[in-house]
Amino acid sequence: MPITALYAGLLTALFMVLSLRVIALRRSSRVPIGDGGQASMLRRMRVHANFAEYVPLALILIGLAESLRADTVLLHGLGGLLLVGRALHAFGMSQANETFAFRVAGVGATATVLILAAAACAYLGLRTPPLS
């Protein structure tokens, strides 16, 4: 599954950036666990957690679609849209004065990927004969 692997690698890089942002603020604020009552810490934690909540399922669906031999254009479209969507969401939500347009675009892109990838899996799953 080279296409899924490509986007998993790229998305992991973004996940690590989000992780390091939380770690850096923890160190500078001396907050070992939780948000320490700081809005900025809570915001960074939620950006990171939101990524962790949505990306694994999307990658699983893309990987399953790839295993069912979905068109490579569709797979790259889904992977690229997921990457852009998660970056937009993280950027928008990371701002102290939140940029809702980026956040909404990111949520919309992620939802689109989940819906299209799930539909591709269902369609291709029905069309593919089981292994015998």
trRosetta pair geometry for C-beta under 8 A, 3 or more apart (Angstrom, degrees):
i j d omega theta_ij theta_ji phi_ij phi_ji
1 4 4.2 -13 153 37 115 117
1 5 5.8 133 102 -26 77 91
1 63 5.3 34 -172 -141 159 84
1 66 4.7 100 -137 108 97 139
1 67 6.4 -38 -82 -63 116 79
2 5 5.3 -56 -143 38 33 117
2 6 6.4 43 157 -28 66 99
3 6 5.7 -46 -153 26 32 115
3 7 6.9 17 155 -4 63 104
3 62 7.5 -119 113 160 101 110
3 66 5.5 -171 56 -109 110 136
3 72 6.4 -172 -72 -140 147 80
3 75 4.4 52 132 137 155 132
3 76 6.3 -99 -150 -67 122 69
3 79 6.3 -149 163 -25 91 150
4 7 6.2 -63 -151 44 33 101
4 8 5.9 37 152 -24 69 109
4 59 6.3 108 -164 -167 99 81
4 62 5.2 155 -106 113 96 101
4 63 4.1 77 -131 -89 164 77
4 66 5.1 -127 -29 8 111 153
4 75 7.4 -78 -54 -168 70 118
4 79 7.2 -156 -106 -87 41 125
5 8 5.5 -53 -140 37 30 114
5 9 6.3 33 158 -21 63 105
6 9 6.0 -62 -158 34 25 110
6 10 6.6 17 152 -12 64 108
6 79 6.8 57 87 169 99 158
7 10 5.5 -52 -141 41 38 110
7 11 5.8 36 159 -17 69 109
7 59 6.9 -168 103 -112 107 94
7 62 6.8 -32 65 117 145 162
7 79 3.4 -125 -71 -155 147 115
7 80 7.6 -108 -102 -51 118 41
7 82 6.5 68 -178 67 134 123
7 83 6.2 -126 -145 -50 94 112
8 11 5.9 -57 -140 43 26 108
8 12 6.2 33 156 -25 62 107
8 59 5.5 85 -90 -145 92 137
9 12 5.7 -53 -147 31 28 113
9 13 6.9 33 152 -22 61 99
10 13 5.7 -49 -158 27 35 113
10 14 7.0 30 148 -12 64 102
10 79 7.9 95 47 168 130 105
10 83 5.5 -10 118 -114 128 134
11 14 5.5 -51 -152 37 40 111
11 15 6.2 46 147 -23 68 104
11 55 5.5 164 172 -158 139 135
11 59 7.0 -139 52 -70 156 125
11 82 7.0 -26 -84 123 131 111
11 83 6.0 -122 -75 -99 84 82
11 86 6.7 60 -132 52 98 159
12 15 5.3 -49 -145 35 36 117
12 16 6.4 38 154 -21 65 101
13 16 5.9 -54 -152 33 30 110
13 17 6.8 34 149 -20 62 101
14 17 5.6 -49 -152 31 36 114
14 18 6.6 34 151 -16 66 103
14 51 7.3 -150 120 -147 103 144
14 83 7.2 162 -19 -149 148 78
14 86 6.2 108 123 113 154 121
14 87 6.3 -103 -129 -81 142 84
14 90 7.2 -172 177 -3 112 161
15 18 5.7 -56 -152 38 33 110
15 19 6.3 37 149 -22 66 106
15 48 7.7 91 -156 -148 67 77
15 51 5.8 176 -107 136 81 136
15 52 7.2 96 -137 -75 115 77
15 55 7.1 -123 -73 52 119 166
16 19 5.3 -49 -144 35 36 116
16 20 6.2 36 156 -20 67 104
17 20 5.9 -55 -147 37 29 109
17 21 6.6 35 151 -24 62 103
18 21 5.7 -50 -152 29 33 116
18 22 7.0 32 151 -16 62 101
18 44 7.7 169 -170 -171 75 78
18 47 5.9 -142 -147 119 117 101
18 48 4.4 161 147 -99 112 79
18 51 5.7 129 46 13 171 156
18 90 6.1 -102 -89 -135 118 135
19 22 5.9 -58 -158 34 34 108
19 23 6.3 30 149 -16 68 108
19 48 6.1 107 -80 -135 51 128
20 23 5.4 -52 -142 40 37 114
20 24 6.0 41 157 -24 68 104
21 24 5.9 -50 -144 33 28 112
21 25 6.6 22 157 -12 61 106
21 44 5.4 -145 124 -150 105 122
21 47 7.8 -22 84 79 140 132
21 48 7.5 -167 65 -62 103 113
21 94 7.7 -42 168 -131 161 128
22 25 6.1 -62 -151 40 29 105
22 26 6.2 35 151 -24 66 107
22 41 7.7 83 -143 -153 76 71
22 44 4.9 166 -90 136 72 115
22 45 5.9 92 -122 -84 123 60
22 48 5.3 -27 -40 -32 135 154
23 26 5.5 -53 -148 33 31 116
23 27 6.4 30 156 -18 65 105
24 27 5.9 -56 -152 35 30 110
24 28 6.3 17 158 -9 66 110
25 28 5.9 -57 -138 44 33 103
25 29 5.6 12 166 -1 69 118
25 31 7.5 -14 129 41 81 118
25 38 8.0 -161 164 106 119 145
25 40 6.5 -149 -151 126 143 105
25 41 5.6 -179 132 -100 130 77
25 44 5.6 141 21 26 152 164
26 29 6.4 -71 -137 51 19 95
26 30 7.8 72 166 -99 53 7
26 31 5.2 -105 -136 70 65 80
26 32 6.8 87 -175 -104 111 25
26 41 7.3 95 -79 -131 64 115
27 30 7.4 16 -176 -72 26 46
29 36 6.2 169 139 66 124 160
29 38 6.1 -60 -159 -21 155 167
29 41 6.4 -109 60 -67 165 123
31 34 6.9 -104 176 77 107 69
31 35 7.0 -8 174 176 149 20
31 36 3.5 -95 -117 -33 125 138
31 38 6.7 -112 -58 15 156 127
31 41 5.7 -22 71 -115 163 159
35 38 5.7 -144 161 51 82 69
35 39 8.0 49 167 -85 129 16
35 41 4.3 156 -154 100 73 111
35 42 4.1 25 -135 -68 150 80
35 45 6.1 -107 -87 6 97 145
36 41 5.7 61 39 33 98 164
38 41 4.0 75 79 8 109 108
38 42 6.7 -180 91 -9 57 84
39 42 5.6 -56 -147 39 33 113
39 43 6.2 37 154 -24 67 106
40 43 5.7 -51 -147 33 30 114
40 44 6.6 27 156 -15 63 105
40 96 7.1 -27 -97 -99 93 95
41 44 6.0 -56 -148 38 32 107
41 45 6.1 32 154 -19 66 109
42 45 5.7 -57 -146 38 29 113
42 46 6.2 26 158 -18 65 108
43 46 6.0 -59 -148 37 27 107
43 47 6.5 31 154 -21 63 104
43 93 6.8 -177 -171 154 91 83
43 94 6.7 121 146 -131 112 41
43 96 7.7 -158 8 -101 175 51
44 47 5.7 -49 -147 32 33 113
44 48 6.4 30 155 -15 64 108
44 94 7.1 51 -97 -127 67 86
45 48 5.8 -61 -153 41 30 111
45 49 6.0 25 154 -16 68 112
46 49 5.5 -53 -134 43 33 109
46 50 5.9 39 162 -26 66 105
46 93 7.0 -115 103 163 102 133
47 50 6.0 -53 -146 32 23 111
47 51 6.8 27 152 -19 58 105
47 89 7.7 162 -143 128 82 85
47 90 5.2 90 -172 -134 115 73
47 93 5.0 166 -94 99 96 120
47 94 5.5 32 -85 -74 159 83
48 51 5.9 -58 -159 32 30 113
48 52 6.5 23 150 -14 65 110
49 52 5.4 -58 -148 41 36 111
49 53 6.1 39 153 -26 69 106
50 53 5.6 -52 -147 31 32 115
50 54 6.5 5 164 0 65 111
50 89 6.9 -124 118 145 134 131
50 93 7.3 38 34 61 153 174
51 54 6.8 -79 -150 45 23 92
51 55 5.6 10 174 -16 67 123
51 86 5.8 80 -122 -159 93 117
51 89 7.8 163 -77 91 79 123
51 90 6.6 21 -66 -76 120 112
52 55 6.8 -46 -111 34 20 104
52 56 7.2 20 -173 -15 52 108
54 57 6.5 -72 -162 42 39 104
54 58 6.1 31 154 -18 76 115
54 86 7.5 -174 86 -96 120 104
54 110 5.3 10 164 -174 148 137
54 114 7.5 -86 -162 -61 97 126
55 58 5.6 -63 -146 41 34 112
55 59 6.1 30 161 -18 71 108
55 82 7.1 114 -124 174 77 119
55 86 6.4 33 -80 -94 110 148
56 59 5.9 -59 -147 39 29 108
56 60 6.3 32 156 -21 66 105
57 60 5.6 -52 -147 34 32 113
57 61 6.4 31 155 -17 65 105
57 114 6.8 26 114 -119 112 108
58 61 5.8 -57 -151 37 30 110
58 62 6.3 28 153 -17 66 107
58 78 7.7 -172 -179 167 98 103
58 82 5.2 150 150 -123 146 138
58 110 6.8 -92 -70 -156 145 80
58 113 5.2 31 -143 122 121 123
58 114 5.7 -82 -94 -79 87 76
58 117 6.4 121 -151 26 64 160
59 62 5.6 -52 -142 39 34 110
59 63 6.0 36 156 -20 66 107
59 82 7.8 154 -65 151 69 166
60 63 5.7 -57 -148 39 28 112
60 64 6.3 28 154 -19 64 106
61 64 5.7 -52 -145 36 30 110
61 65 6.3 31 154 -18 64 105
61 113 7.9 137 79 147 131 83
61 114 6.8 116 23 -136 163 54
61 117 3.6 92 130 135 123 124
61 118 5.7 -55 -138 -66 139 60
61 120 7.8 107 165 59 97 101
61 121 5.7 -101 -154 -33 81 136
62 65 5.7 -54 -149 37 31 112
62 66 6.3 33 151 -20 64 105
62 75 6.3 109 -166 -145 95 80
62 78 5.2 180 -106 114 110 132
62 79 6.0 103 -155 -70 155 84
62 82 7.5 -85 -47 -14 143 151
62 113 7.7 -26 -62 180 110 107
62 117 5.4 -63 -67 -129 62 134
63 66 5.5 -52 -147 35 32 112
63 67 6.4 32 153 -20 65 104
64 67 5.6 -52 -147 35 33 112
64 68 6.5 24 153 -11 64 107
64 117 8.0 101 57 169 97 98
64 121 4.9 32 108 -115 122 119
65 68 5.8 -62 -150 43 32 106
65 70 4.0 3 162 -17 94 145
65 74 7.3 -105 154 116 137 119
65 75 6.4 -179 105 -93 114 92
65 78 7.5 71 60 25 154 165
65 117 5.7 -115 -26 -153 139 77
65 120 4.4 32 -121 113 127 125
65 121 5.3 -91 -71 -69 80 74
65 124 6.4 117 -136 27 66 148
66 69 7.6 42 180 -78 35 21
66 70 6.0 -68 -81 36 36 99
66 75 5.5 74 -84 -117 94 141
68 120 7.7 163 72 145 130 88
68 121 6.8 140 9 -127 148 56
68 124 3.8 109 139 136 139 133
68 125 6.4 -76 -106 -65 151 57
68 128 5.5 -122 -146 -35 96 151
69 124 7.2 179 58 -156 68 134
69 128 7.8 137 30 -93 104 126
70 74 5.2 -94 157 80 110 129
70 75 5.5 130 94 -56 111 98
70 120 5.2 33 -111 174 137 131
70 124 6.0 -89 -74 -57 84 155
71 74 4.4 88 70 5 93 106
71 75 6.9 -168 93 -7 49 86
72 75 5.4 -54 -144 39 37 113
72 76 6.1 33 159 -15 70 105
73 76 6.1 -55 -144 41 28 105
73 77 6.1 33 153 -23 62 110
74 77 5.5 -57 -147 37 28 115
74 78 6.3 26 156 -18 65 106
74 116 7.7 -151 -166 155 101 119
74 120 6.4 145 155 -105 142 148
75 78 5.8 -53 -147 36 29 109
75 79 6.2 24 157 -13 64 109
76 79 5.7 -55 -140 43 31 109
76 80 5.8 30 160 -18 67 111
77 80 6.0 -57 -140 41 23 108
77 81 6.0 21 161 -17 62 112
78 81 5.9 -58 -142 39 25 108
78 82 6.2 27 157 -21 62 108
78 113 5.1 114 -158 -140 80 91
78 116 6.2 -152 -98 94 107 119
78 117 5.4 103 -148 -72 146 102
78 120 7.9 -88 -58 7 148 150
79 82 5.8 -55 -148 34 28 111
79 83 6.4 27 155 -18 63 107
80 83 5.7 -55 -148 36 31 111
80 84 6.2 24 157 -12 67 108
81 84 5.9 -56 -142 43 30 107
81 85 5.8 33 157 -22 65 113
81 109 5.2 -157 173 -169 88 100
81 112 6.4 -78 154 90 144 116
81 113 5.3 178 97 -71 112 106
82 85 5.7 -57 -141 40 25 113
82 86 6.2 21 162 -16 63 108
82 109 7.1 172 -96 141 29 101
82 110 6.5 74 -129 -111 68 65
82 113 4.6 83 -73 -112 90 169
83 86 6.2 -58 -146 37 24 105
83 87 6.4 21 156 -15 61 110
84 87 5.8 -60 -148 39 30 110
84 88 6.2 30 155 -19 67 107
84 109 6.2 -112 91 -169 89 162
85 88 5.8 -54 -145 36 29 110
85 89 6.2 28 157 -18 64 108
85 105 7.2 -144 -126 133 69 70
85 106 4.7 122 -179 -149 64 56
85 107 7.7 -177 -174 -13 107 10
85 108 7.3 -139 -130 74 115 56
85 109 2.7 -155 -93 95 118 125
85 110 4.6 176 139 -48 139 70
85 112 7.7 -171 -80 42 150 101
85 113 6.7 -140 20 -12 153 126
86 89 5.6 -51 -143 37 32 113
86 90 6.2 32 157 -19 65 107
86 106 6.4 101 -96 -158 16 109
86 109 7.9 -114 -25 93 50 121
86 110 6.6 89 -66 -79 72 112
87 90 5.9 -55 -145 38 29 110
87 91 6.2 29 156 -18 64 108
87 106 7.4 -155 66 -109 39 114
88 91 5.8 -57 -146 38 28 110
88 92 6.1 22 159 -14 65 111
88 102 4.8 -150 -179 -170 81 81
88 103 7.5 -169 136 -76 82 20
88 105 4.9 -72 150 94 149 107
88 106 3.9 -169 89 -69 92 93
88 109 6.7 95 42 15 133 141
89 92 6.0 -60 -144 41 26 107
89 93 5.9 10 165 -6 65 116
89 102 7.0 179 -87 141 23 80
89 103 5.6 67 -136 -135 61 53
89 105 7.7 -147 -64 80 66 66
89 106 2.6 -172 -54 138 81 154
89 107 6.1 110 -102 -46 118 61
89 109 7.9 -135 -36 49 104 109
89 110 6.8 4 -37 -24 146 128
90 93 6.3 -63 -137 46 23 101
90 94 5.8 28 162 -30 62 116
90 106 7.2 164 -2 -129 53 160
91 94 5.9 -60 -144 30 22 113
91 95 7.4 30 159 -33 56 98
91 99 7.2 -29 126 57 83 128
91 102 5.2 -84 89 166 98 149
91 106 7.9 163 39 -56 82 137
92 95 6.5 -53 -168 10 31 110
92 98 6.4 54 162 -172 73 80
92 99 4.4 -111 -135 78 76 88
92 100 6.7 98 -178 -112 124 10
92 101 6.9 -152 -117 70 131 49
92 102 2.8 -177 -67 87 112 102
92 103 3.6 -145 114 -44 135 70
92 104 7.6 -121 161 9 169 56
92 105 7.4 142 -36 40 148 92
92 106 6.2 -156 24 -1 126 127
93 98 6.3 2 -126 -134 38 110
93 102 7.8 -130 -19 99 57 102
93 103 5.1 98 -57 -101 81 112
93 106 7.8 -87 -17 53 105 151
95 98 5.2 143 75 -108 95 34
95 99 5.1 68 24 -8 151 89
98 103 6.5 4 176 -26 110 140
99 102 4.6 42 106 15 111 112
99 103 6.7 152 91 -13 61 90
100 103 5.3 -60 -145 43 40 112
100 104 5.7 39 159 -21 75 107
101 104 6.0 -53 -142 38 26 109
101 105 6.3 27 156 -19 61 109
102 105 5.7 -55 -146 38 29 112
102 106 6.2 31 154 -20 64 108
103 106 5.7 -57 -151 36 29 112
103 107 6.4 27 154 -17 65 106
104 107 5.7 -53 -145 37 32 110
104 108 6.1 33 154 -19 65 108
105 108 5.7 -56 -146 39 29 112
105 109 6.2 30 155 -20 64 107
106 109 5.8 -53 -144 35 29 110
106 110 6.3 26 157 -16 64 108
107 110 5.9 -57 -147 39 29 110
107 111 6.2 28 156 -17 65 109
108 111 5.8 -56 -144 39 28 109
108 112 6.2 32 155 -22 63 107
109 112 5.7 -55 -149 34 29 114
109 113 6.5 31 153 -19 63 104
110 113 5.7 -52 -151 33 32 111
110 114 6.5 31 153 -17 65 105
111 114 5.7 -54 -148 37 33 111
111 115 6.2 29 156 -16 67 108
112 115 5.9 -58 -145 39 28 108
112 116 6.0 18 162 -10 66 112
113 116 6.2 -61 -139 44 25 103
113 117 5.7 20 165 -15 65 115
114 117 6.1 -59 -137 41 21 107
114 118 6.1 21 161 -17 61 112
115 118 6.0 -59 -146 38 24 109
115 119 6.2 23 156 -17 63 109
116 119 5.6 -55 -145 38 30 111
116 120 6.2 33 155 -21 65 105
117 120 5.6 -50 -146 35 31 112
117 121 6.4 33 153 -20 63 104
118 121 5.7 -53 -148 36 32 112
118 122 6.3 30 154 -17 65 106
119 122 5.8 -54 -146 38 31 110
119 123 6.1 28 157 -16 66 110
120 123 5.9 -57 -142 41 28 109
120 124 5.8 16 164 -7 66 114
121 124 6.2 -61 -136 47 23 101
121 125 5.7 29 161 -26 62 114
122 125 5.7 -56 -141 36 22 114
122 126 6.5 20 159 -17 60 106
123 126 6.1 -62 -156 34 26 107
123 127 6.5 11 154 -9 63 114
124 127 5.6 -62 -142 44 35 107
124 128 5.8 30 161 -23 71 112
125 128 6.2 -55 -133 34 25 105
129 132 7.8 -30 142 -25 109 103
